[in-house]
Amino acid sequence: MSRWRLAGRMGDSEAGSVATELVLLTPLLLLMLLFMVALGRTVSARLEVDGAAAQAARAASIARDPATATAMAQQAATSALGSDGVTCGNLTVTTDTADFAPGGQVQVTVTCHVDLADLVGLRLPASQSISSTATSVIDVYRAAT
C-alpha cells in the first residue's frame, strides 16, 4: 500500500467528529448564555435599586414631616425604578423617620423582586429579592415645622 492511501484512511476515522462535538457543546453553551443573562439582569437590577434608594432617601430628607417623608420616598423610588425600566414584582419602600429633625437623618430601604422565571433550564428561583438601604442627612439649618 502506498503512503498516500494510508494517510487517506487515517483521516476517515475522524469523519463526523465535528458534528458530535457540536451536539455535545451546544446545550452547554446555551446554559452558559442563559446564566449570563440572569447574572446581567440581577446586576442591573441591583444598580437600579441602589439608585432608587438613594433618590428616595434624598426626597424624604427634604420633606417637612415624617408622614410626607414616607410618601415622598415611596413616590421617588417608584418613579426612579419606572423610568429605568425595572419592573418589580413586589416593590417595598420602608422609611425610618425615628431621627427626623434638623441635623438628624432619614433611612430608606427599597426591596424589589426581580423576575427570573422566563430563564428556563437553569433551575433558578422564580424571582430574586434585591434590597438596598440609603441614608440622607436632614439639613441642620432648615426651619422646623
Sequence and secondary structure as in RCSB ss.txt:
>XXXX:A:sequence
MSRWRLAGRMGDSEAGSVATELVLLTPLLLLMLLFMVALGRTVSARLEVDGAAAQAARAASIARDPATATAMAQQ
AATSALGSDGVTCGNLTVTTDTADFAPGGQVQVTVTCHVDLADLVGLRLPASQSISSTATSVIDVYRAAT
>XXXX:A:secstr
  HHHHHHHHHHTTTTHHHHHHHHHHHHHHHHHHHHHHHHHHHHHHHHHHHHHHHHHHHHHT SSHHHHHHHHHH
HHHHHHHHTT   SS EEEEE TT STT EEEEEEEEEEE TT TTS   SEEEEEEEEEEE  TTS   
